[in-house]
Amino acid sequence: MHELSIAMSIVDMAEEEATQRHGRVVAVHLRLGQLAGVVKDALLSCYSMASSGTLLEGSELRVEEVPVEIFCGTCNAPRVLSSMQWFACPVCGTPSAAVVHGKELEVSALEIEE
């Protein structure tokens, strides 16, 4: 389960920032793409375990799910996929492998009480 190692990395990074700011982390905001290969529920469960006994204990992991967005060369525009089964423009139907969004796994913000 690689979600545990991801959760531990998030905790380590946030704990380091909280220490520098002499505060306590209340919430960690994470952007998680549908193609990131991470199971949201497993990550939330692992976060609770990883944060236990740290400066993040009792904090919340707030996950923003990012849909898959491709670039359609025919429309010359980014398009959000209507189905993960078919990487094609939902407007014109042109297949595309140019993923613009959906692979994200990034901490976007920390809420720290100083």
CORBEL-V323954 format. One record per backbone hydrogen bond with DSSP energy under -1.0 kcal/mol. NH is the residue of the N-H (numbers start at 0). CO is the residue of the C=O. If there is no record, write none. Layout:
# CORBEL-V323954
nh = {NH,NH}
co = {CO,CO}
This chain:
# CORBEL-V323954
nh = {5,6,7,8,9,10,11,12,13,14,15,16,17,18,19,20,22,23,25,26,27,28,29,30,31,32,33,34,35,42,43,44,45,46,47,48,49,50,53,56,58,59,61,63,65,68,69,70,71,75,76,78,80,87,88,92,95,98,99,100,105,107,108,110,112}
co = {1,2,3,4,5,6,7,8,9,10,11,12,13,14,15,16,17,112,110,110,59,108,61,105,63,103,65,101,32,38,39,40,41,42,43,44,45,46,50,53,55,25,27,29,31,100,78,97,76,71,71,69,67,85,93,88,86,96,68,68,30,28,28,26,23}
